Amino acid sequence: MEPFAYEDQSYFLIKNWMEQYPGLVAGITTKKGGSSTGVYENFNLGFHVGDQLEAVCSNRGQLANLIEFPLNSWVGAEQTHDTVIRRIILEDRGKGSDSYESGFKGTDGFYTNEEGILLTLCYADCVPLFFISPKHKMIGAAHAGWKGTVNEIAKKMVEKWGEEGIPPNQIFAVIGPSICGKCYIVNDYVMNFVENTLEDVEKKPYNTIKEGQYTLDLRELNKIILLKAGVPEKNIQMTKLCTSCDKSEFFSHRRDQGKTGRMLSYIGWKETSE
């Protein structure tokens, strides 16, 4: 079953999670409905791609209103395709919400069990990973490009939660919209890292096109890593939405030749009144 449901032209929701867990907000934006122009048309949420700051802030304010989660409660990062994951607390709210400079440096993953915090990360082909452990009210998000994937950022999130007393069988994950296996072509350099990650795995998430050229399914590779980390297969959902194929819906770094906007993944618990 497709985990993402089209809620508004500007965003998809992880609807089944939100129906199961009251107070949860989780999803990813599209490229539609915002204030940006040119190659960033229309709903660019990334500060770092050359768009006008006023347009990005306007788009973020619009999303905050749509999902009813105030902008000063968001947390963002300077993403570097690494595997640094940070635990977020209430005092961190607002960092990276209205400027790139104020975000967490060198960070590609967040997690928290506190209400009133929206964890946000930017994408334009890389794999958005969403995590939840309802029993512990822990939520998380990770940005997995090919480097973050082969360096097992998904496994590192599971390990971080293990340090919090959460076993892998109590973790649920959603693998979000990213470039699909048919659209993502890589070379031997990348495949050497992939093969090291796939040691002892029979079913390979890639196909050979010709010598030195392969199609790679990053989403499937992240699923394999989660399974190897102990997350049960029944706890993992994976989208079929492709950022490169779905030109009307998503920005794509590869398809758009590097000059494009960014979607935003988000997950957070709304504050409840005691």
VOFI-486685 format. One record per residue (C-alpha): residue number from 1; residue in one letter; x, y, z. Coordinates in nm, 2 decimals. Each point is the difference from the previous one (the first is absolute). Layout:
BEGIN
(pt NUM 'A' (X Y Z)),
...
***
This chain:
BEGIN
(pt 1 'M' (0.00 0.00 0.00)),
(pt 2 'E' (0.13 0.35 -0.09)),
(pt 3 'P' (0.08 0.17 0.33)),
(pt 4 'F' (-0.03 0.36 -0.14)),
(pt 5 'A' (-0.34 0.16 -0.06)),
(pt 6 'Y' (-0.05 0.33 -0.20)),
(pt 7 'E' (-0.15 0.24 0.25)),
(pt 8 'D' (0.05 0.34 -0.18)),
(pt 9 'Q' (0.18 0.09 -0.32)),
(pt 10 'S' (0.29 0.11 0.22)),
(pt 11 'Y' (0.06 -0.32 0.21)),
(pt 12 'F' (-0.05 -0.37 0.06)),
(pt 13 'L' (-0.07 -0.15 0.34)),
(pt 14 'I' (0.09 -0.33 0.15)),
(pt 15 'K' (-0.37 -0.05 0.05)),
(pt 16 'N' (-0.01 -0.34 0.17)),
(pt 17 'W' (0.25 0.11 0.26)),
(pt 18 'M' (-0.20 0.32 0.07)),
(pt 19 'E' (-0.32 -0.20 0.03)),
(pt 20 'Q' (0.16 -0.25 0.24)),
(pt 21 'Y' (0.19 0.25 0.22)),
(pt 22 'P' (-0.20 0.31 0.10)),
(pt 23 'G' (0.20 0.32 0.01)),
(pt 24 'L' (0.26 -0.12 -0.25)),
(pt 25 'V' (0.07 0.21 -0.31)),
(pt 26 'A' (0.22 -0.17 -0.27)),
(pt 27 'G' (0.04 0.04 -0.37)),
(pt 28 'I' (0.19 0.16 -0.29)),
(pt 29 'T' (-0.06 0.31 -0.22)),
(pt 30 'T' (-0.04 0.01 -0.37)),
(pt 31 'K' (0.12 0.28 -0.24)),
(pt 32 'K' (-0.35 0.15 -0.03)),
(pt 33 'G' (-0.17 0.31 0.14)),
(pt 34 'G' (0.28 0.22 0.12)),
(pt 35 'S' (0.15 0.34 -0.06)),
(pt 36 'S' (0.33 -0.09 -0.17)),
(pt 37 'T' (0.06 0.06 -0.37)),
(pt 38 'G' (0.23 -0.11 -0.28)),
(pt 39 'V' (0.17 -0.34 0.06)),
(pt 40 'Y' (-0.13 0.00 0.36)),
(pt 41 'E' (-0.37 0.02 -0.11)),
(pt 42 'N' (-0.20 -0.01 0.21)),
(pt 43 'F' (0.04 -0.15 0.35)),
(pt 44 'N' (0.37 0.00 0.07)),
(pt 45 'L' (0.08 -0.06 0.38)),
(pt 46 'G' (0.38 0.00 -0.03)),
(pt 47 'F' (0.20 0.30 0.11)),
(pt 48 'H' (0.33 -0.12 -0.15)),
(pt 49 'V' (-0.09 -0.03 -0.37)),
(pt 50 'G' (0.01 0.36 -0.11)),
(pt 51 'D' (-0.37 0.10 0.03)),
(pt 52 'Q' (-0.11 0.33 0.14)),
(pt 53 'L' (0.00 -0.01 0.38)),
(pt 54 'E' (-0.34 0.18 0.01)),
(pt 55 'A' (-0.16 -0.27 -0.22)),
(pt 56 'V' (0.14 -0.29 0.20)),
(pt 57 'C' (-0.12 0.16 0.33)),
(pt 58 'S' (-0.34 0.07 -0.16)),
(pt 59 'N' (-0.02 -0.37 -0.11)),
(pt 60 'R' (0.10 -0.12 0.35)),
(pt 61 'G' (-0.26 0.22 0.16)),
(pt 62 'Q' (-0.26 -0.13 -0.24)),
(pt 63 'L' (0.08 -0.36 0.09)),
(pt 64 'A' (0.00 0.08 0.37)),
(pt 65 'N' (-0.36 0.13 -0.04)),
(pt 66 'L' (-0.11 -0.30 -0.21)),
(pt 67 'I' (0.13 -0.27 0.24)),
(pt 68 'E' (-0.08 0.22 0.31)),
(pt 69 'F' (0.35 -0.02 0.14)),
(pt 70 'P' (0.15 0.34 0.08)),
(pt 71 'L' (0.33 0.09 -0.17)),
(pt 72 'N' (0.18 0.09 0.32)),
(pt 73 'S' (-0.04 -0.37 0.10)),
(pt 74 'W' (0.18 -0.14 -0.30)),
(pt 75 'V' (0.36 -0.13 0.00)),
(pt 76 'G' (0.22 -0.02 -0.31)),
(pt 77 'A' (0.35 -0.08 -0.10)),
(pt 78 'E' (0.30 0.06 -0.23)),
(pt 79 'Q' (-0.01 -0.35 -0.17)),
(pt 80 'T' (0.33 -0.14 -0.11)),
(pt 81 'H' (-0.08 -0.36 -0.12)),
(pt 82 'D' (0.16 -0.14 0.32)),
(pt 83 'T' (-0.15 -0.20 0.28)),
(pt 84 'V' (-0.01 0.24 0.30)),
(pt 85 'I' (-0.32 -0.03 0.19)),
(pt 86 'R' (-0.11 0.23 0.28)),
(pt 87 'R' (-0.25 -0.03 0.28)),
(pt 88 'I' (-0.21 0.31 0.01)),
(pt 89 'I' (-0.14 0.17 0.31)),
(pt 90 'L' (-0.25 0.28 0.05)),
(pt 91 'E' (0.29 0.26 0.03)),
(pt 92 'D' (0.10 -0.08 -0.36)),
(pt 93 'R' (-0.33 0.12 -0.15)),
(pt 94 'G' (0.04 0.26 -0.27)),
(pt 95 'K' (0.35 -0.10 -0.10)),
(pt 96 'G' (0.01 -0.01 -0.38)),
(pt 97 'S' (-0.37 0.10 -0.03)),
(pt 98 'D' (0.05 0.34 -0.16)),
(pt 99 'S' (0.36 0.00 -0.12)),
(pt 100 'Y' (0.26 -0.25 -0.12)),
(pt 101 'E' (0.27 0.15 0.23)),
(pt 102 'S' (-0.20 -0.07 0.32)),
(pt 103 'G' (-0.05 -0.37 -0.07)),
(pt 104 'F' (0.20 -0.29 0.14)),
(pt 105 'K' (0.34 -0.03 -0.18)),
(pt 106 'G' (0.10 -0.33 -0.17)),
(pt 107 'T' (-0.32 -0.19 0.10)),
(pt 108 'D' (-0.21 -0.24 -0.20)),
(pt 109 'G' (-0.23 -0.15 0.26)),
(pt 110 'F' (-0.21 0.11 0.30)),
(pt 111 'Y' (-0.21 -0.18 0.27)),
(pt 112 'T' (-0.20 0.11 0.30)),
(pt 113 'N' (-0.27 -0.12 0.23)),
(pt 114 'E' (-0.11 0.35 0.10)),
(pt 115 'E' (-0.32 0.17 -0.12)),
(pt 116 'G' (0.00 0.33 -0.18)),
(pt 117 'I' (0.30 -0.06 -0.22)),
(pt 118 'L' (-0.01 -0.05 -0.38)),
(pt 119 'L' (0.30 -0.18 -0.14)),
(pt 120 'T' (0.07 0.11 -0.36)),
(pt 121 'L' (0.24 -0.09 -0.27)),
(pt 122 'C' (0.04 0.09 -0.37)),
(pt 123 'Y' (0.00 -0.22 -0.31)),
(pt 124 'A' (0.02 -0.01 -0.38)),
(pt 125 'D' (0.06 -0.37 -0.08)),
(pt 126 'C' (0.16 -0.13 0.33)),
(pt 127 'V' (-0.21 -0.24 0.21)),
(pt 128 'P' (-0.21 0.14 0.29)),
(pt 129 'L' (-0.01 -0.25 0.29)),
(pt 130 'F' (-0.27 0.04 0.26)),
(pt 131 'F' (0.01 -0.19 0.34)),
(pt 132 'I' (-0.25 -0.05 0.28)),
(pt 133 'S' (-0.02 -0.21 0.32)),
(pt 134 'P' (-0.35 0.06 0.13)),
(pt 135 'K' (0.06 -0.18 0.33)),
(pt 136 'H' (0.28 0.25 0.08)),
(pt 137 'K' (-0.14 0.29 -0.19)),
(pt 138 'M' (0.33 0.03 -0.18)),
(pt 139 'I' (0.01 0.15 -0.35)),
(pt 140 'G' (0.28 0.05 -0.25)),
(pt 141 'A' (0.10 0.11 -0.35)),
(pt 142 'A' (0.31 -0.06 -0.21)),
(pt 143 'H' (0.13 0.12 -0.33)),
(pt 144 'A' (0.16 -0.29 -0.20)),
(pt 145 'G' (0.17 0.08 -0.33)),
(pt 146 'W' (0.23 -0.27 -0.13)),
(pt 147 'K' (0.28 0.09 0.24)),
(pt 148 'G' (-0.23 0.00 0.30)),
(pt 149 'T' (-0.16 -0.32 -0.11)),
(pt 150 'V' (0.32 -0.20 -0.05)),
(pt 151 'N' (0.13 0.14 0.33)),
(pt 152 'E' (-0.32 -0.14 0.15)),
(pt 153 'I' (-0.17 0.31 0.15)),
(pt 154 'A' (-0.31 -0.22 0.03)),
(pt 155 'K' (0.18 -0.25 0.22)),
(pt 156 'K' (0.15 0.28 0.20)),
(pt 157 'M' (-0.34 0.14 0.09)),
(pt 158 'V' (-0.10 -0.35 0.12)),
(pt 159 'E' (0.31 -0.02 0.21)),
(pt 160 'K' (-0.06 0.35 0.14)),
(pt 161 'W' (-0.35 -0.11 0.11)),
(pt 162 'G' (0.15 -0.32 0.14)),
(pt 163 'E' (0.20 0.22 0.23)),
(pt 164 'E' (-0.33 0.15 0.11)),
(pt 165 'G' (-0.13 -0.34 0.09)),
(pt 166 'I' (-0.21 -0.05 -0.31)),
(pt 167 'P' (0.06 -0.35 -0.17)),
(pt 168 'P' (-0.02 -0.02 -0.38)),
(pt 169 'N' (-0.32 -0.20 0.00)),
(pt 170 'Q' (-0.18 0.30 0.16)),
(pt 171 'I' (0.12 0.24 -0.28)),
(pt 172 'F' (-0.22 0.07 -0.31)),
(pt 173 'A' (0.14 0.17 -0.31)),
(pt 174 'V' (-0.13 0.17 -0.31)),
(pt 175 'I' (0.23 0.04 -0.31)),
(pt 176 'G' (-0.11 0.31 -0.18)),
(pt 177 'P' (-0.01 0.15 -0.35)),
(pt 178 'S' (0.34 0.00 -0.17)),
(pt 179 'I' (0.16 -0.09 -0.33)),
(pt 180 'C' (-0.10 -0.35 -0.11)),
(pt 181 'G' (0.21 -0.29 -0.11)),
(pt 182 'K' (-0.07 0.05 -0.36)),
(pt 183 'C' (0.10 0.37 0.00)),
(pt 184 'Y' (0.31 -0.02 0.22)),
(pt 185 'I' (0.31 -0.10 -0.19)),
(pt 186 'V' (0.34 -0.04 0.17)),
(pt 187 'N' (0.35 -0.11 -0.08)),
(pt 188 'D' (0.26 -0.25 0.13)),
(pt 189 'Y' (0.12 0.25 0.26)),
(pt 190 'V' (-0.34 0.01 0.17)),
(pt 191 'M' (-0.07 -0.37 -0.05)),
(pt 192 'N' (0.32 -0.10 0.19)),
(pt 193 'F' (-0.15 0.17 0.31)),
(pt 194 'V' (-0.34 -0.16 -0.07)),
(pt 195 'E' (0.15 -0.35 -0.02)),
(pt 196 'N' (0.18 0.04 0.33)),
(pt 197 'T' (-0.33 0.10 0.16)),
(pt 198 'L' (-0.17 -0.31 -0.16)),
(pt 199 'E' (0.23 -0.26 0.14)),
(pt 200 'D' (-0.20 -0.32 0.06)),
(pt 201 'V' (-0.31 0.14 -0.18)),
(pt 202 'E' (-0.14 -0.23 -0.28)),
(pt 203 'K' (-0.24 0.23 -0.17)),
(pt 204 'K' (0.18 0.30 -0.14)),
(pt 205 'P' (-0.17 0.34 -0.04)),
(pt 206 'Y' (0.17 0.08 -0.33)),
(pt 207 'N' (0.03 -0.11 -0.37)),
(pt 208 'T' (0.29 0.02 -0.24)),
(pt 209 'I' (-0.07 0.22 -0.31)),
(pt 210 'K' (0.35 -0.05 -0.15)),
(pt 211 'E' (0.35 -0.02 0.13)),
(pt 212 'G' (0.05 0.27 0.26)),
(pt 213 'Q' (-0.36 0.11 0.00)),
(pt 214 'Y' (-0.28 -0.11 0.23)),
(pt 215 'T' (-0.36 0.09 0.11)),
(pt 216 'L' (-0.02 0.02 0.38)),
(pt 217 'D' (-0.31 -0.01 0.22)),
(pt 218 'L' (0.10 0.21 0.30)),
(pt 219 'R' (-0.34 -0.06 0.17)),
(pt 220 'E' (0.04 -0.37 -0.02)),
(pt 221 'L' (0.36 0.02 0.13)),
(pt 222 'N' (-0.12 0.20 0.30)),
(pt 223 'K' (-0.27 -0.26 0.06)),
(pt 224 'I' (0.27 -0.27 0.00)),
(pt 225 'I' (0.21 0.19 0.25)),
(pt 226 'L' (-0.30 0.04 0.23)),
(pt 227 'L' (-0.07 -0.37 -0.02)),
(pt 228 'K' (0.36 -0.08 0.08)),
(pt 229 'A' (-0.02 0.24 0.29)),
(pt 230 'G' (-0.29 -0.21 0.14)),
(pt 231 'V' (-0.31 0.20 -0.10)),
(pt 232 'P' (-0.27 -0.26 -0.10)),
(pt 233 'E' (-0.11 0.01 -0.36)),
(pt 234 'K' (-0.36 0.05 0.11)),
(pt 235 'N' (0.11 0.33 0.17)),
(pt 236 'I' (0.14 0.15 -0.32)),
(pt 237 'Q' (-0.20 0.18 -0.26)),
(pt 238 'M' (0.14 0.13 -0.33)),
(pt 239 'T' (-0.15 0.25 -0.24)),
(pt 240 'K' (-0.01 -0.05 -0.38)),
(pt 241 'L' (0.02 0.38 -0.06)),
(pt 242 'C' (0.30 0.10 -0.20)),
(pt 243 'T' (0.14 0.35 0.01)),
(pt 244 'S' (0.15 -0.03 -0.35)),
(pt 245 'C' (-0.30 -0.16 -0.17)),
(pt 246 'D' (-0.26 0.22 0.16)),
(pt 247 'K' (0.11 0.33 -0.16)),
(pt 248 'S' (-0.32 0.19 0.09)),
(pt 249 'E' (0.02 -0.10 0.36)),
(pt 250 'F' (0.37 0.01 0.11)),
(pt 251 'F' (0.33 0.17 -0.04)),
(pt 252 'S' (0.28 -0.23 -0.13)),
(pt 253 'H' (0.37 0.09 0.02)),
(pt 254 'R' (0.08 -0.25 -0.27)),
(pt 255 'R' (-0.29 0.07 -0.24)),
(pt 256 'D' (0.04 0.37 0.04)),
(pt 257 'Q' (0.38 -0.01 -0.04)),
(pt 258 'G' (0.08 0.13 0.35)),
(pt 259 'K' (-0.19 0.33 -0.02)),
(pt 260 'T' (-0.32 -0.05 0.18)),
(pt 261 'G' (-0.19 0.04 0.33)),
(pt 262 'R' (-0.05 -0.23 0.29)),
(pt 263 'M' (-0.29 -0.19 0.16)),
(pt 264 'L' (-0.02 -0.01 0.38)),
(pt 265 'S' (-0.07 -0.31 0.21)),
(pt 266 'Y' (-0.15 0.06 0.34)),
(pt 267 'I' (-0.11 -0.19 0.30)),
(pt 268 'G' (-0.10 0.12 0.35)),
(pt 269 'W' (-0.24 -0.04 0.29)),
(pt 270 'K' (-0.24 0.29 0.05)),
(pt 271 'E' (-0.01 0.13 0.35)),
(pt 272 'T' (-0.29 -0.13 0.21)),
(pt 273 'S' (-0.16 0.19 0.28)),
(pt 274 'E' (0.04 -0.17 0.34)),
***
